[in-house]
């Protein structure tokens, strides 16, 4: 198996593989306002999608009425509450409009 050390000694590849070698994360974009907002929105969407998935799986598991299925349902509901709390805190701290200092609360 070729590791990173073996690839270092080979000559550079041409074509599509060579184009991917220079691919890197744009740190200036991620530190800009749009990049920060993108990260926050993706975190919020991750929480919402996890809530939906765990709710569906939990209710599908509880239909068999086994002891393990009921335990899976309870564990799923606990995870849903954790992800809901995370989504709430993300929305409250990052996405909700903030009151300016001059506005009364």
C-alpha positions in Angstrom: 0.0 0.0 0.0 1.4 3.4 -0.9 1.5 5.9 1.8 2.1 9.7 1.8 5.9 9.2 2.0 5.8 7.1 -1.2 3.8 9.6 -3.1 6.2 12.4 -2.2 9.0 10.7 -4.1 7.0 10.2 -7.3 6.9 12.8 -10.0 3.8 15.0 -10.1 0.7 13.6 -11.9 -0.9 15.2 -14.8 -4.6 15.7 -15.6 -7.5 15.6 -13.1 -5.3 14.3 -10.2 -2.9 17.2 -10.6 -5.7 19.7 -10.3 -6.9 18.1 -7.1 -3.4 18.3 -5.5 -3.7 22.1 -5.1 -7.2 22.0 -3.5 -7.2 23.6 -0.1 -9.7 25.3 2.2 -10.1 29.0 1.6 -9.4 30.3 5.1 -10.1 33.9 4.1 -13.6 33.0 3.1 -14.3 31.0 6.3 -13.1 33.9 8.4 -15.3 36.4 6.5 -18.9 37.2 7.5 -20.4 34.9 4.8 -18.2 32.0 5.8 -19.1 32.3 9.5 -22.8 32.5 8.6 -22.4 29.5 6.4 -20.9 27.5 9.2 -23.7 28.5 11.6 -26.4 27.7 9.1 -24.9 24.3 8.4 -24.7 23.6 12.2 -28.3 24.5 12.6 -29.4 22.4 9.6 -27.4 19.5 11.0 -29.3 19.7 14.2 -32.7 19.9 12.5 -32.0 17.0 10.2 -30.7 14.8 13.1 -34.0 15.6 15.0 -36.1 14.5 12.0 -34.0 11.3 11.4 -34.0 10.2 15.1 -37.7 10.9 15.4 -38.5 8.7 12.4 -36.2 5.9 13.5 -37.4 6.0 17.1 -41.1 5.8 16.1 -40.3 3.0 13.6 -38.4 1.1 16.2 -41.2 1.2 18.9 -43.7 -0.4 16.6 -42.2 -3.9 17.2 -42.9 -3.7 21.0 -39.7 -5.5 21.9 -37.7 -4.6 25.0 -34.8 -3.5 22.8 -37.1 -1.5 20.6 -38.5 0.4 23.5 -35.0 1.1 24.7 -34.1 2.3 21.3 -37.1 4.6 21.3 -36.2 6.1 24.7 -32.6 6.6 23.5 -33.8 8.2 20.3 -36.1 10.6 22.3 -33.1 11.5 24.5 -31.0 12.3 21.4 -33.8 14.3 19.9 -34.0 16.4 23.0 -30.2 16.9 23.0 -30.2 18.0 19.3 -33.3 20.2 19.9 -31.4 22.0 22.7 -28.4 22.4 20.5 -30.5 23.8 17.7 -32.2 26.2 20.1 -28.9 27.4 21.5 -27.5 27.8 18.0 -30.5 29.8 16.9 -30.6 31.9 20.0 -27.0 32.8 20.1 -26.1 33.1 16.4 -29.1 33.4 14.1 -31.6 35.4 16.1 -31.4 39.2 15.6 -29.6 40.9 18.4 -30.9 43.9 20.1 -28.7 47.0 19.8 -27.5 48.7 22.9 -29.8 51.7 22.4 -33.0 49.6 22.0 -35.0 48.7 25.1 -35.4 45.0 25.7 
